Amino acid sequence: MFHRVAMIVTRMSVGYSGGVNGDARVLRVVVELLNRAVLRLANFPLPTIAMVDGYAVDAGSNLALCCDLIVASDRAKFGELFCKIGLAVDGGGTWFLPRLVGLARAKELVFTGDIFNAAEASRIGLVNRVVHAADLVRRRASSPRRSPRDRRWRCAWTSRR
């Protein structure tokens, strides 16, 4: 029996949100690390929750998309800016984004490279919930203490076994 039923992802300090300038070898290593993180999040045996506060663009946004639930603060910003720096979408974005917001909306977000706020992210179905920034800290502290017997988590817990 697990004592905790969720892994909460609060900061993704891979150093890659917005691209890596420099040596191609460094870029290759960073992309490999990113791909491993995406696979681990997507295949994690327990529910994962991304708590987004601030900017989540490019790979940072896509790492959040790998999680089962995304809770954003009211000051969070999202964006797929790859087109503005001449890169293809990576970090699982081509897989997860259309499944969350639909193919047409995903194309719009990728092709325009616009940055949008948490309210818009909620409206288009990118995030599950938007909370005040102060409440995000409280939710972070309370979320993983729920038991697998708790009905709110049973469905997600069962599907991730």
N, C-alpha and C positions, 0 to 999 in steps of 0.2 A: 504494500500500500504506500502510495506517495504521500508525503507530508505537505508538499506544496503542489498545486495543480497548474501553475502558470509560471512562465518565465517572462519577466517584464524587461523589455529593451528600452532603455531611456536615452542612451547616448551611443552613437555609432562613430567612434573616433578612428576610423580607418584612414582618415586623411584624404578622402577621395571625393567628397561632395563638391562637384564643380569641375573636376578634371585634375590631372596631374601634369604639370609642365616639367619637361626635362627628358632625361635619358629613357630610351625605349625599354631598356632592361628594367628600370624602376617601374615603368608603367605596366610591364608584363607581370611583375611580382604583385603589384597592387591589384590588378585585375584578377589574378589567381586567388589572392586572399579574399577579394570580394565574392568571387564565384563560390568559394568554400563557405563563406558566411551565408550566402543565399541558400545554398543546399542544406546547410545545417538548420537554418531557421525554418525553411519549408518542410523539412522532414523531422523536426523536433517532436519527440513523442508526447509532449504535453502542450496545451494551448499556449500561444505566445501573444503578448500584448505590446504594441509599440506605443510609447507615450511621447508624443511630439510636442516640443516647446521651442519655438524659434523656426529657423529655416531648415527645411528638408527638401533639398533639390538634387536632381540627378541620382546618383547611386544612393545618397542618403534617403531620398524619397522611396526609391525602389526597395531598399532594405526594410523600410516600414511596411511596404506592400506585401512582403513575404510573411508578415505576422498574421495571426488569425484575427486579431482585433486591433484597430487603430483608434486611440483616444488622443485628440489634439487640444492644446490650449487655445484660447481665443486669440492669442498672438502668433500662432503657427502660420507658416507660409510654405507652400508646396510648389514644385515646378519640375518640368522635364526640359532642361536647358541644353541638352546634347546638341540640338541643331545649331545653337548659337556658337558652339565651339568646334563644329565639324566632326562630331563623333556619332556613332550609332548608339542607340539606347542599349544599356547593359544593366547588369545587376538584377536580372529577372523582370525588368520593366516590360519587355515585349510579351511576357507570359502573364504576369499578374494584372497589369493596368487594364487591358481590354476586358478581363473577367470581372473587374470591379465596376468599371464605369461604362462599359460597352465599347465596341470597336470604333464607332464614329467619334465618340468623345475622346477616346485614347489617341486617335489620329490627330484630332484638333490640338490636344495638349502637347503632343510630340512635335507636330509641325510648326506650331506657333512659338513654343518655348516661353509661354507666358507664366508669370508667377502669380499665384492666387492664394487668397486667405483661407482660414479654416472654415468659415461659414460657407464659402463656395465649395470647398472640398466635401463638406457634409452634404450640401445640396446635390452634388453629382454622384454621391455614393462612395467617395474615396475614403472617407473616415467614418467610423461608427458613431462617434460622439465628440462634441466640442464642449469643453468645460473652461471655466475661468482658470487662469494660470495658477492661482493659489490652490484651487481645488485639485489640480493635477498632482501636486505633491502629496496631498491627502489620499488620493486614489492609488498612487504608487505604493504607499505604505500599507493600504488595506487590501488591495486586490489579491495578492498571492495567499492570503490566509484562509481563503474559502476552501471548504472541504470538497472532495469528489462526490460526496453525498448531497451537496447543495444542488438543488434542481437547476439553478441558473447555469451551472458549469457542467452538469452531467452529460449533456449532449456533446459539447465540445471535447470533454475529457474522453468520452467513449470513442469518438471518431478519431482521436489522435493516438489511440493505443497501438 
